């Protein structure tokens, strides 16, 4: 069996092909320039630039927003508020994913002792958080429990992190 790599080569390749700066890749992945260049030449990676293009497009949009805010100071606060709300929503969604993953691991680990009503309640809370952060998504989820046994013992779960 091959020993695991010290580097996340898939991520490094994606960053390189996406057009991110080599110096940034070196810093982020704590890799030497020589090792990176060797891999680039060995595997014949080609810069496609899609990540860099998206970043430049986003930067151009921010520039336009800043100009609009400068030309019309009365909407500058609205722009800042909308950007802050978007950042907060993204954080909610990210944290929600972490909670869902944690819940999933508990369900898998304790599958024989889980009370489905408790799971339904927790998943409802997760859907509510998702609806707050991303109100345009249809959050309707149907759960089919027809294959489950009628009585399942309750398990108390505490999450300490």
DSSP file (Angstrom, degrees, kcal/mol; ACC not computed):
  #  RESIDUE AA STRUCTURE BP1 BP2  ACC     N-H-->O    O-->H-N    N-H-->O    O-->H-N    TCO  KAPPA ALPHA  PHI   PSI    X-CA   Y-CA   Z-CA
    1    1 A X              0   0    0      0, 0.0     2,-0.1     0, 0.0     0, 0.0   0.000 360.0 360.0 360.0 134.4    0.0    0.0    0.0
    2    2 A X        -     0   0    0      1,-0.1     2,-0.2     3,-0.0     3,-0.1  -0.432 360.0-110.7 -72.0 145.2    1.3    3.4   -0.9
    3    3 A X        -     0   0    0     -2,-0.1    -1,-0.1     1,-0.1     0, 0.0  -0.513  42.4 -94.8 -76.2 147.0    1.9    5.8    1.9
    4    4 A X        -     0   0    0     -2,-0.2    -1,-0.1     1,-0.1     2,-0.1  -0.269  44.3-106.1 -62.5 146.1   -0.5    8.8    2.0
    5    5 A X        -     0   0    0      1,-0.1    -1,-0.1     2,-0.1    -3,-0.0  -0.407  10.9-138.4 -73.0 147.1    0.7   12.0    0.3
    6    6 A X  S    S+     0   0    0     -2,-0.1     2,-0.3     2,-0.0    -1,-0.1   0.705  88.2  56.3 -72.7 -21.2    1.8   14.9    2.4
    7    7 A X  S    S-     0   0    0      4,-0.0     2,-1.5    24,-0.0     3,-0.2  -0.839  84.1-123.0-118.7 150.3   -0.1   17.2    0.0
    8    8 A X     >  +     0   0    0     -2,-0.3     4,-2.4     1,-0.2     3,-0.2  -0.687  35.6 178.7 -86.6  84.4   -3.6   17.4   -1.2
    9    9 A X  H  > S+     0   0    0     -2,-1.5     4,-2.8     1,-0.2     5,-0.2   0.808  73.6  57.8 -64.4 -31.9   -2.7   17.1   -4.9
   10   10 A X  H  > S+     0   0    0      2,-0.2     4,-2.3     1,-0.2    -1,-0.2   0.941 111.3  42.3 -62.6 -45.4   -6.3   17.2   -6.1
   11   11 A X  H  > S+     0   0    0     -3,-0.2     4,-2.5     2,-0.2    -2,-0.2   0.898 114.6  50.9 -67.3 -40.4   -6.8   20.6   -4.5
   12   12 A X  H  X S+     0   0    0     -4,-2.4     4,-2.5     2,-0.2    -2,-0.2   0.922 111.0  48.5 -63.6 -43.6   -3.4   21.9   -5.6
   13   13 A X  H  X S+     0   0    0     -4,-2.8     4,-3.2     2,-0.2     5,-0.3   0.923 111.3  50.1 -61.9 -44.7   -4.1   20.8   -9.2
   14   14 A X  H  X S+     0   0    0     -4,-2.3     4,-1.9     1,-0.2    37,-0.2   0.911 111.8  48.2 -61.0 -42.7   -7.5   22.5   -9.1
   15   15 A X  H  <>S+     0   0    0     -4,-2.5     5,-2.3     2,-0.2     4,-0.3   0.922 115.2  44.9 -63.6 -44.0   -6.0   25.7   -7.8
   16   16 A X  H ><5S+     0   0    0     -4,-2.5     3,-1.5     1,-0.2    33,-0.2   0.952 116.1  44.2 -65.7 -50.6   -3.2   25.7  -10.4
   17   17 A X  H 3<5S+     0   0    0     -4,-3.2    31,-3.2     1,-0.3    32,-2.3   0.802 107.3  62.1 -66.0 -27.1   -5.4   24.9  -13.3
   18   18 A X  T 3<5S-     0   0    0     -4,-1.9    34,-2.9    -5,-0.3    33,-0.4   0.586 120.3-108.9 -74.3  -8.9   -8.0   27.4  -12.1
   19   19 A X  T < 5 +     0   0    0     -3,-1.5    -3,-0.2    -4,-0.3    -2,-0.1   0.589  61.9 155.8  96.2  11.0   -5.3   30.1  -12.5
   20   20 A X      < -     0   0    0     -5,-2.3    -1,-0.3    -6,-0.2    29,-0.1  -0.417  54.2 -90.0 -71.2 150.7   -4.5   31.0   -8.9
   21   21 A X     >  -     0   0    0      1,-0.1     4,-2.1    -2,-0.1     3,-0.2  -0.313  26.6-132.7 -63.9 136.8   -1.1   32.5   -8.4
   22   22 A X  H  > S+     0   0    0      1,-0.2     4,-2.7     2,-0.2     5,-0.2   0.884 107.2  55.2 -58.4 -40.7    1.7   30.0   -7.7
   23   23 A X  H  > S+     0   0    0      1,-0.2     4,-2.0     2,-0.2    -1,-0.2   0.888 108.3  48.7 -62.1 -38.1    3.0   32.0   -4.7
   24   24 A X  H  > S+     0   0    0     -3,-0.2     4,-2.8     2,-0.2    -1,-0.2   0.895 110.9  50.3 -67.1 -39.7   -0.5   31.8   -3.2
   25   25 A X  H  X S+     0   0    0     -4,-2.1     4,-2.6     2,-0.2    -2,-0.2   0.917 109.0  52.1 -63.3 -43.6   -0.7   28.0   -3.8
   26   26 A X  H  X>S+     0   0    0     -4,-2.7     5,-1.4     1,-0.2     4,-0.7   0.917 114.0  43.1 -59.0 -45.2    2.7   27.6   -2.2
   27   27 A X  H  <5S+     0   0    0     -4,-2.0     3,-0.4    -5,-0.2    -2,-0.2   0.936 115.7  47.4 -67.0 -46.9    1.6   29.5    0.9
   28   28 A X  H  <5S+     0   0    0     -4,-2.8    -2,-0.2     1,-0.2    -1,-0.2   0.904 122.8  32.2 -63.8 -43.5   -1.8   27.9    1.2
   29   29 A X  H  <5S-     0   0    0     -4,-2.6    -1,-0.2    -5,-0.2    -2,-0.2   0.379 101.3-127.4 -99.7   4.1   -0.6   24.3    0.8
   30   30 A X  T  <5 +     0   0    0     -4,-0.7     2,-0.3    -3,-0.4    -3,-0.2   0.937  59.3 143.4  49.1  56.5    2.8   24.7    2.5
   31   31 A X      < -     0   0    0     -5,-1.4    -1,-0.2    -6,-0.2     2,-0.1  -0.908  52.5-111.1-123.4 149.4    4.6   23.3   -0.5
   32   32 A X     >  -     0   0    0     -2,-0.3     4,-2.3     1,-0.1     5,-0.2  -0.479  23.0-123.1 -79.4 155.0    8.0   24.2   -1.9
   33   33 A X  H  > S+     0   0    0      1,-0.2     4,-3.0     2,-0.2     5,-0.2   0.876 111.7  54.9 -63.0 -37.7    8.1   25.9   -5.3
   34   34 A X  H  > S+     0   0    0      2,-0.2     4,-2.5     1,-0.2    -1,-0.2   0.927 108.9  46.0 -63.4 -46.5   10.4   23.1   -6.6
   35   35 A X  H  > S+     0   0    0      2,-0.2     4,-2.1     1,-0.2    -2,-0.2   0.917 114.9  48.4 -63.8 -42.6    8.1   20.3   -5.6
   36   36 A X  H  X S+     0   0    0     -4,-2.3     4,-2.6     2,-0.2    -2,-0.2   0.948 112.4  47.1 -62.6 -49.0    5.1   22.2   -7.1
   37   37 A X  H  X S+     0   0    0     -4,-3.0     4,-2.3     1,-0.2     5,-0.2   0.886 110.3  53.8 -61.6 -39.0    7.0   22.9  -10.4
   38   38 A X  H  X S+     0   0    0     -4,-2.5     4,-2.8    -5,-0.2    -1,-0.2   0.925 111.1  45.4 -60.1 -44.3    8.1   19.3  -10.6
   39   39 A X  H  X S+     0   0    0     -4,-2.1     4,-2.8     2,-0.2     5,-0.2   0.905 110.3  54.2 -67.0 -41.3    4.5   18.0  -10.3
   40   40 A X  H  X>S+     0   0    0     -4,-2.6     5,-1.7     1,-0.2     4,-0.7   0.926 115.8  38.7 -57.8 -46.4    3.2   20.6  -12.8
   41   41 A X  H  <5S+     0   0    0     -4,-2.3    -2,-0.2     3,-0.2    -1,-0.2   0.890 116.4  50.9 -74.0 -39.5    5.8   19.4  -15.4
   42   42 A X  H  <5S+     0   0    0     -4,-2.8    -2,-0.2    -5,-0.2    -3,-0.2   0.922 120.8  33.3 -63.4 -45.1    5.5   15.7  -14.5
   43   43 A X  H  <5S-     0   0    0     -4,-2.8    -1,-0.2    -5,-0.2    -2,-0.2   0.471 105.0-128.7 -92.1  -3.3    1.7   15.7  -14.7
   44   44 A X  T  <5 -     0   0    0     -4,-0.7    -3,-0.2    -5,-0.2    -4,-0.1   0.913  34.3-171.1  55.7  49.2    1.5   18.3  -17.5
   45   45 A X      < -     0   0    0     -5,-1.7     2,-0.4    -6,-0.2    -1,-0.2  -0.438   6.1-153.6 -68.6 144.6   -1.0   20.5  -15.8
   46   46 A X        -     0   0    0     -2,-0.1     2,-0.4     0, 0.0    -1,-0.0  -0.981  16.8-120.6-124.7 132.4   -2.4   23.3  -17.9
   47   47 A X        +     0   0    0     -2,-0.4   -30,-0.2     1,-0.2   -29,-0.2  -0.576  32.6 170.9 -72.0 123.0   -3.7   26.6  -16.6
   48   48 A X        -     0   0    0    -31,-3.2   -30,-0.2    -2,-0.4    -1,-0.2   0.679  29.9-146.0-104.4 -27.5   -7.3   27.0  -17.6
   49   49 A X     >  +     0   0    0    -32,-2.3     4,-2.5   -33,-0.2   -31,-0.2   0.577  52.0 134.2  80.9  11.3   -8.0   30.1  -15.5
   50   50 A X  H  > S+     0   0    0    -33,-0.5     4,-1.9     2,-0.2   -32,-0.1   0.881  75.7  45.9 -65.5 -37.8  -11.6   29.5  -14.6
   51   51 A X  H  > S+     0   0    0    -33,-0.4     4,-2.5   -37,-0.2    -1,-0.2   0.944 114.2  48.2 -68.0 -46.7  -11.2   30.3  -10.9
   52   52 A X  H  > S+     0   0    0    -34,-2.9     4,-2.6     1,-0.2    -2,-0.2   0.884 110.3  52.7 -60.7 -39.1   -9.2   33.4  -11.6
   53   53 A X  H  X S+     0   0    0     -4,-2.5     4,-2.5   -35,-0.4    -1,-0.2   0.907 109.6  48.6 -64.0 -41.5  -11.8   34.5  -14.2
   54   54 A X  H  X S+     0   0    0     -4,-1.9     4,-2.4     2,-0.2    -2,-0.2   0.904 111.5  49.9 -64.1 -40.5  -14.6   34.1  -11.6
   55   55 A X  H  X S+     0   0    0     -4,-2.5     4,-2.8     2,-0.2    -2,-0.2   0.924 111.6  47.9 -63.7 -44.0  -12.5   36.1   -9.1
   56   56 A X  H  X S+     0   0    0     -4,-2.6     4,-2.5     2,-0.2    -2,-0.2   0.898 111.7  50.7 -64.3 -39.5  -11.9   38.9  -11.6
   57   57 A X  H  X S+     0   0    0     -4,-2.5     4,-2.0     2,-0.2    -1,-0.2   0.905 111.8  47.3 -62.9 -41.4  -15.6   38.9  -12.5
   58   58 A X  H  X S+     0   0    0     -4,-2.4     4,-2.4     2,-0.2    -2,-0.2   0.912 111.7  50.7 -65.4 -42.8  -16.5   39.2   -8.8
   59   59 A X  H  X S+     0   0    0     -4,-2.8     4,-2.4     1,-0.2    -2,-0.2   0.894 109.1  51.3 -62.2 -40.0  -14.0   42.0   -8.3
   60   60 A X  H  X S+     0   0    0     -4,-2.5     4,-2.3     2,-0.2    -1,-0.2   0.906 109.4  50.6 -63.7 -40.3  -15.4   43.9  -11.3
   61   61 A X  H  X S+     0   0    0     -4,-2.0     4,-2.5     2,-0.2    -2,-0.2   0.910 110.1  49.5 -62.8 -42.1  -18.9   43.5   -9.8
   62   62 A X  H  X S+     0   0    0     -4,-2.4     4,-2.8     2,-0.2    -2,-0.2   0.895 108.9  53.4 -63.5 -38.6  -17.6   44.9   -6.5
   63   63 A X  H  X S+     0   0    0     -4,-2.4     4,-2.3     2,-0.2    -2,-0.2   0.916 109.5  47.9 -60.8 -42.9  -16.0   47.8   -8.3
   64   64 A X  H  X S+     0   0    0     -4,-2.3     4,-2.5     2,-0.2    -2,-0.2   0.910 111.6  50.4 -63.2 -43.1  -19.3   48.6  -10.0
   65   65 A X  H  X S+     0   0    0     -4,-2.5     4,-2.4     1,-0.2    -2,-0.2   0.919 110.5  49.7 -61.1 -42.6  -21.1   48.4   -6.6
   66   66 A X  H  X S+     0   0    0     -4,-2.8     4,-1.9     2,-0.2    -2,-0.2   0.899 110.5  49.8 -64.0 -40.6  -18.5   50.7   -5.1
   67   67 A X  H  X S+     0   0    0     -4,-2.3     4,-2.9     2,-0.2     5,-0.2   0.912 110.6  49.6 -64.3 -42.4  -18.9   53.2   -7.9
   68   68 A X  H  X S+     0   0    0     -4,-2.5     4,-2.4     1,-0.2     7,-0.2   0.901 110.8  50.2 -62.6 -39.9  -22.7   53.2   -7.5
   69   69 A X  H  < S+     0   0    0     -4,-2.4     7,-0.4     2,-0.2    -1,-0.2   0.853 112.5  47.5 -65.4 -33.9  -22.2   53.7   -3.8
   70   70 A X  H  < S+     0   0    0     -4,-1.9     3,-0.4     1,-0.2    -2,-0.2   0.907 115.1  44.1 -73.5 -42.7  -19.9   56.6   -4.6
   71   71 A X  H  < S+     0   0    0     -4,-2.9     2,-0.4     1,-0.3    -2,-0.2   0.847 128.5  29.1 -68.5 -34.3  -22.2   58.2   -7.1
   72   72 A X    >X  -     0   0    0     -4,-2.4     3,-2.3    -5,-0.2     4,-0.6  -0.741  67.5-179.0-130.6  82.5  -25.3   57.7   -4.9
   73   73 A X  H >> S+     0   0    0     -3,-0.4     3,-0.9    -2,-0.4     4,-0.7   0.762  77.3  70.2 -55.9 -26.5  -24.3   57.7   -1.3
   74   74 A X  H 34 S+     0   0    0      1,-0.2     4,-0.3     2,-0.1    -1,-0.3   0.729 102.7  43.2 -67.7 -18.9  -27.9   57.0   -0.2
   75   75 A X  H <> S+     0   0    0     -3,-2.3     4,-2.2    -7,-0.2    -1,-0.2   0.515  89.2  88.1-101.6  -4.3  -27.6   53.5   -1.5
   76   76 A X  H <X S+     0   0    0     -3,-0.9     4,-2.4    -4,-0.6     5,-0.2   0.913  89.4  49.8 -57.8 -43.8  -24.1   52.7   -0.2
   77   77 A X  H  X S+     0   0    0     -4,-0.7     4,-2.6     1,-0.2    -1,-0.2   0.881 108.6  53.2 -63.1 -37.5  -25.6   51.5    3.1
   78   78 A X  H  > S+     0   0    0     -4,-0.3     4,-2.3     2,-0.2    -1,-0.2   0.906 109.6  48.3 -63.5 -40.8  -28.0   49.3    1.3
   79   79 A X  H  X S+     0   0    0     -4,-2.2     4,-2.5     2,-0.2    -2,-0.2   0.943 113.0  46.6 -65.3 -48.1  -25.2   47.7   -0.7
   80   80 A X  H  X S+     0   0    0     -4,-2.4     4,-2.6     1,-0.2    -2,-0.2   0.911 112.6  50.5 -60.9 -43.3  -23.1   47.1    2.4
   81   81 A X  H  X S+     0   0    0     -4,-2.6     4,-2.5     1,-0.2    -1,-0.2   0.907 110.6  49.1 -62.3 -42.5  -26.1   45.6    4.3
   82   82 A X  H  X S+     0   0    0     -4,-2.3     4,-2.3     2,-0.2    -2,-0.2   0.915 112.2  48.0 -64.5 -43.4  -26.9   43.3    1.4
   83   83 A X  H  X S+     0   0    0     -4,-2.5     4,-2.3     2,-0.2    -2,-0.2   0.914 112.7  48.8 -63.1 -43.1  -23.3   42.1    1.2
   84   84 A X  H  X S+     0   0    0     -4,-2.6     4,-2.4     2,-0.2    -2,-0.2   0.903 110.9  50.5 -63.3 -41.0  -23.2   41.5    5.0
   85   85 A X  H  X S+     0   0    0     -4,-2.5     4,-2.7     2,-0.2    -2,-0.2   0.907 109.7  50.7 -63.1 -41.9  -26.5   39.6    4.9
   86   86 A X  H  X S+     0   0    0     -4,-2.3     4,-2.4     2,-0.2    -2,-0.2   0.915 110.7  48.8 -62.5 -43.4  -25.2   37.4    2.1
   87   87 A X  H  X S+     0   0    0     -4,-2.3     4,-1.9     2,-0.2    -2,-0.2   0.909 112.7  47.9 -62.6 -42.3  -22.0   36.7    4.1
   88   88 A X  H  X S+     0   0    0     -4,-2.4     4,-2.4     2,-0.2    -2,-0.2   0.900 111.0  51.1 -65.3 -40.5  -24.1   35.8    7.2
   89   89 A X  H  X S+     0   0    0     -4,-2.7     4,-2.6     1,-0.2    -2,-0.2   0.908 108.7  51.3 -62.8 -41.7  -26.4   33.6    5.1
   90   90 A X  H  X S+     0   0    0     -4,-2.4     4,-2.3     1,-0.2    -1,-0.2   0.879 109.8  50.1 -62.9 -37.0  -23.4   31.7    3.7
   91   91 A X  H  X S+     0   0    0     -4,-1.9     4,-2.7     2,-0.2     5,-0.2   0.910 109.9  50.5 -67.3 -41.9  -22.1   31.2    7.3
   92   92 A X  H  X S+     0   0    0     -4,-2.4     4,-2.5     2,-0.2    -2,-0.2   0.929 111.7  47.6 -59.0 -45.8  -25.5   29.9    8.4
   93   93 A X  H  X S+     0   0    0     -4,-2.6     4,-2.1     2,-0.2    -2,-0.2   0.914 112.3  49.5 -63.0 -43.5  -25.6   27.5    5.4
   94   94 A X  H  X S+     0   0    0     -4,-2.3     4,-1.7     1,-0.2    -2,-0.2   0.931 113.6  44.9 -61.9 -46.9  -22.1   26.3    6.2
   95   95 A X  H  X S+     0   0    0     -4,-2.7     4,-2.4     1,-0.2    -1,-0.2   0.862 109.9  56.4 -65.7 -35.5  -22.8   25.7    9.8
   96   96 A X  H  X S+     0   0    0     -4,-2.5     4,-2.6    -5,-0.2    -1,-0.2   0.897 105.2  51.6 -62.3 -40.5  -26.1   24.0    8.9
   97   97 A X  H  X S+     0   0    0     -4,-2.1     4,-2.4     2,-0.2    -1,-0.2   0.895 108.8  51.1 -62.6 -40.3  -24.1   21.6    6.8
   98   98 A X  H  X S+     0   0    0     -4,-1.7     4,-2.3     2,-0.2    -2,-0.2   0.914 111.0  47.9 -64.3 -42.4  -21.8   20.8    9.7
   99   99 A X  H  X S+     0   0    0     -4,-2.4     4,-2.9     2,-0.2    -2,-0.2   0.911 111.2  50.8 -63.3 -41.8  -24.8   20.2   12.0
  100  100 A X  H  X S+     0   0    0     -4,-2.6     4,-2.6     2,-0.2    -2,-0.2   0.901 110.6  49.0 -63.1 -40.4  -26.4   17.9    9.4
  101  101 A X  H  X S+     0   0    0     -4,-2.4     4,-2.2     2,-0.2    -1,-0.2   0.909 111.8  48.8 -65.5 -41.8  -23.2   16.0    9.0
  102  102 A X  H  X S+     0   0    0     -4,-2.3     4,-2.1     2,-0.2    -2,-0.2   0.926 112.1  48.9 -62.4 -45.0  -22.9   15.6   12.8
  103  103 A X  H  X S+     0   0    0     -4,-2.9     4,-2.6     1,-0.2    -2,-0.2   0.909 109.4  53.0 -60.7 -42.6  -26.5   14.5   13.0
  104  104 A X  H  X S+     0   0    0     -4,-2.6     4,-2.5     1,-0.2    -1,-0.2   0.912 108.1  49.9 -60.1 -43.1  -25.9   12.0   10.2
  105  105 A X  H  X S+     0   0    0     -4,-2.2     4,-2.5     1,-0.2    -1,-0.2   0.885 111.2  49.2 -65.5 -36.9  -22.9   10.5   12.1
  106  106 A X  H  X S+     0   0    0     -4,-2.1     4,-2.7     2,-0.2    -2,-0.2   0.918 111.1  49.8 -66.5 -42.6  -25.0   10.1   15.2
  107  107 A X  H  < S+     0   0    0     -4,-2.6    -2,-0.2     2,-0.2    -1,-0.2   0.922 113.9  45.1 -61.9 -44.0  -27.8    8.5   13.3
  108  108 A X  H >< S+     0   0    0     -4,-2.5     3,-0.9     1,-0.2    -2,-0.2   0.929 116.1  45.7 -65.4 -44.6  -25.4    6.0   11.7
  109  109 A X  H 3< S+     0   0    0     -4,-2.5     3,-0.2     1,-0.2    -2,-0.2   0.872 126.0  30.3 -66.7 -37.6  -23.6    5.3   14.9
  110  110 A X  T >X S+     0   0    0     -4,-2.7     3,-2.2    -5,-0.2     4,-0.6  -0.045  77.0 135.3-112.5  29.9  -26.8    4.9   17.0
  111  111 A X  T <4 S+     0   0    0     -3,-0.9     3,-0.4     1,-0.3    -1,-0.2   0.757  71.9  51.9 -55.8 -29.5  -29.1    3.5   14.2
  112  112 A X  T 34 S+     0   0    0     -3,-0.2    -1,-0.3     1,-0.2    41,-0.3   0.622 116.4  38.9 -82.6 -11.5  -30.6    0.8   16.4
  113  113 A X  T <4 S+     0   0    0     -3,-2.2     2,-0.2    -6,-0.2    -1,-0.2   0.275  85.1 121.4-121.2   9.7  -31.5    3.2   19.2
  114  114 A X     <  -     0   0    0     -4,-0.6     2,-0.7    -3,-0.4    40,-0.1  -0.554  55.2-139.2 -84.2 138.7  -32.7    6.3   17.4
  115  115 A X    >>  -     0   0    0     -2,-0.2     4,-1.6    40,-0.2     3,-0.7  -0.871  11.4-150.2 -91.4 116.3  -36.2    7.7   18.0
  116  116 A X  H 3> S+     0   0    0     -2,-0.7     4,-2.6     1,-0.3     5,-0.2   0.794  93.9  61.2 -61.3 -28.9  -37.4    8.8   14.5
  117  117 A X  H 3> S+     0   0    0      2,-0.2     4,-2.2     1,-0.2    -1,-0.3   0.908 104.1  49.5 -64.1 -40.3  -39.5   11.6   16.0
  118  118 A X  H <> S+     0   0    0     -3,-0.7     4,-2.5     2,-0.2    -2,-0.2   0.917 111.2  48.9 -63.3 -42.4  -36.4   13.2   17.5
  119  119 A X  H  X S+     0   0    0     -4,-1.6     4,-2.9     1,-0.2     5,-0.2   0.912 110.1  51.6 -63.2 -42.2  -34.6   13.0   14.1
  120  120 A X  H  X S+     0   0    0     -4,-2.6     4,-1.8     1,-0.2    -1,-0.2   0.902 110.5  49.1 -62.0 -40.8  -37.7   14.5   12.4
  121  121 A X  H  X S+     0   0    0     -4,-2.2     4,-1.7     2,-0.2    -2,-0.2   0.927 113.3  45.8 -64.0 -45.8  -37.6   17.4   14.9
  122  122 A X  H  X S+     0   0    0     -4,-2.5     4,-2.2     1,-0.2    -2,-0.2   0.918 112.2  50.4 -65.4 -43.1  -33.9   18.0   14.4
  123  123 A X  H  X S+     0   0    0     -4,-2.9     4,-2.2     1,-0.2    -1,-0.2   0.845 107.2  56.0 -65.3 -30.8  -34.1   17.8   10.6
  124  124 A X  H  X S+     0   0    0     -4,-1.8     4,-2.2    -5,-0.2    -1,-0.2   0.891 106.4  49.7 -64.6 -39.3  -37.0   20.3   10.8
  125  125 A X  H  X S+     0   0    0     -4,-1.7     4,-2.4     2,-0.2    -2,-0.2   0.913 109.8  51.3 -64.1 -43.0  -34.8   22.8   12.6
  126  126 A X  H  X S+     0   0    0     -4,-2.2     4,-2.3     1,-0.2    -2,-0.2   0.910 110.2  49.2 -61.3 -41.7  -32.1   22.3   10.0
  127  127 A X  H  X S+     0   0    0     -4,-2.2     4,-2.5     2,-0.2    -1,-0.2   0.889 109.4  52.8 -64.2 -38.6  -34.7   23.0    7.2
  128  128 A X  H  X S+     0   0    0     -4,-2.2     4,-1.8     2,-0.2    -2,-0.2   0.917 109.5  47.7 -63.0 -43.1  -35.8   26.1    9.1
  129  129 A X  H  X S+     0   0    0     -4,-2.4     4,-2.2     1,-0.2     5,-0.2   0.922 112.1  50.3 -62.9 -43.2  -32.3   27.4    9.3
  130  130 A X  H  X S+     0   0    0     -4,-2.3     4,-2.6     1,-0.2    -2,-0.2   0.892 108.0  53.3 -61.2 -40.4  -31.8   26.7    5.6
  131  131 A X  H  < S+     0   0    0     -4,-2.5    -1,-0.2     2,-0.2    -2,-0.2   0.851 109.0  49.2 -65.5 -34.3  -35.0   28.6    4.8
  132  132 A X  H  < S+     0   0    0     -4,-1.8     3,-0.5     1,-0.2    -2,-0.2   0.936 117.9  39.1 -68.1 -46.1  -33.8   31.6    6.7
  133  133 A X  H  < S+     0   0    0     -4,-2.2    -2,-0.2     1,-0.3    -1,-0.2   0.779 133.0  23.5 -75.9 -27.6  -30.4   31.7    4.9
  134  134 A X    ><  +     0   0    0     -4,-2.6     3,-1.5    -5,-0.2    -1,-0.3  -0.585  68.1 168.9-140.2  72.1  -31.7   30.7    1.5
  135  135 A X  T 3  S+     0   0    0     -3,-0.5     4,-0.1     1,-0.3    -1,-0.1   0.638  71.0  64.0 -68.2 -14.8  -35.4   31.6    1.3
  136  136 A X  T 3  S+     0   0    0      2,-0.1     2,-0.3     3,-0.0    -1,-0.3   0.628  82.5  93.3 -84.8 -11.4  -35.7   31.1   -2.5
  137  137 A X  S <  S-     0   0    0     -3,-1.5     2,-0.8    -7,-0.2    -3,-0.1  -0.632  83.6-119.7 -83.2 137.2  -35.0   27.3   -2.3
  138  138 A X        -     0   0    0     -2,-0.3    -2,-0.1     1,-0.1    -1,-0.1  -0.672  30.1-173.7 -74.9 111.6  -38.0   25.0   -2.0
  139  139 A X        +     0   0    0     -2,-0.8     2,-0.5    -4,-0.1    -1,-0.1   0.207  33.3 133.7 -96.0  15.4  -37.3   23.3    1.3
  140  140 A X        +     0   0    0    -13,-0.0     2,-0.4     2,-0.0    -2,-0.1  -0.540  28.9 176.1 -71.8 121.3  -40.2   20.8    1.2
  141  141 A X        -     0   0    0     -2,-0.5     2,-0.5     2,-0.0    -2,-0.1  -0.994  16.7-153.8-128.3 128.9  -38.8   17.4    2.1
  142  142 A X        -     0   0    0     -2,-0.4     2,-0.5     2,-0.0    -2,-0.0  -0.880   6.5-156.1-104.6 134.2  -41.0   14.3    2.5
  143  143 A X        -     0   0    0     -2,-0.5     2,-0.7     2,-0.0    -2,-0.0  -0.936   0.8-157.6-111.8 125.2  -39.9   11.5    4.8
  144  144 A X        +     0   0    0     -2,-0.5     3,-0.3     1,-0.1    -2,-0.0  -0.889  20.3 166.2-104.6 109.3  -41.2    8.0    4.1
  145  145 A X    >   +     0   0    0     -2,-0.7     3,-1.9     1,-0.2    -1,-0.1   0.081  37.5 118.1-106.9  22.3  -41.0    6.0    7.3
  146  146 A X  T 3  S+     0   0    0      1,-0.3    -1,-0.2     0, 0.0    -2,-0.0   0.751  75.1  52.8 -64.1 -23.8  -43.2    3.1    6.1
  147  147 A X  T 3  S+     0   0    0     -3,-0.3    -1,-0.3     2,-0.1     2,-0.2   0.436  90.8 100.4 -90.9   1.2  -40.4    0.6    6.4
  148  148 A X  S <  S-     0   0    0     -3,-1.9     2,-0.1     1,-0.1    -3,-0.0  -0.527  79.4-105.1 -88.3 154.2  -39.6    1.5   10.0
  149  149 A X        -     0   0    0     -2,-0.2    -1,-0.1     1,-0.1     3,-0.1  -0.396  28.2-119.9 -72.9 154.9  -40.7   -0.4   13.1
  150  150 A X  S    S+     0   0    0      1,-0.2     2,-0.5    -2,-0.1    -1,-0.1   0.884  96.3  38.7 -67.3 -40.8  -43.6    1.0   15.2
  151  151 A X        +     0   0    0    -36,-0.0     2,-0.4     2,-0.0    -1,-0.2  -0.949  61.9 169.6-120.0 125.3  -41.6    1.4   18.4
  152  152 A X        -     0   0    0     -2,-0.5   -39,-0.1    -3,-0.1   -40,-0.0  -0.999  38.0-111.4-129.3 130.2  -38.1    2.5   18.6
  153  153 A X        -     0   0    0     -2,-0.4     2,-0.2   -41,-0.3    -2,-0.0  -0.234  33.2-110.9 -63.3 149.9  -36.5    3.3   22.0
  154  154 A X        -     0   0    0    -40,-0.1     2,-0.4   -39,-0.1   -40,-0.1  -0.567  28.9-162.0 -80.4 141.9  -35.6    6.9   22.7
  155  155 A X        -     0   0    0     -2,-0.2     2,-0.5   -40,-0.1   -40,-0.2  -0.989  13.2-136.8-123.9 135.5  -31.9    7.9   22.9
  156  156 A X        -     0   0    0     -2,-0.4     2,-0.5   -42,-0.1   -42,-0.0  -0.806  22.0-165.5 -92.2 127.7  -30.6   11.1   24.5
  157  157 A X        -     0   0    0     -2,-0.5     2,-0.4     2,-0.0    -2,-0.0  -0.952   7.8-174.5-118.2 126.7  -27.9   12.7   22.5
  158  158 A X        -     0   0    0     -2,-0.5     2,-0.6     2,-0.0    -2,-0.0  -0.974  12.1-151.8-119.5 137.7  -25.7   15.4   23.8
  159  159 A X        +     0   0    0     -2,-0.4     2,-0.6     2,-0.0    -2,-0.0  -0.924  14.8 179.6-112.5 114.2  -23.2   17.2   21.6
  160  160 A X              0   0    0     -2,-0.6    -2,-0.0     1,-0.1     0, 0.0  -0.941 360.0 360.0-117.2 109.8  -20.1   18.6   23.3
  161  161 A X              0   0    0     -2,-0.6    -1,-0.1     0, 0.0    -2,-0.0   0.292 360.0 360.0-142.8 360.0  -17.6   20.4   21.1
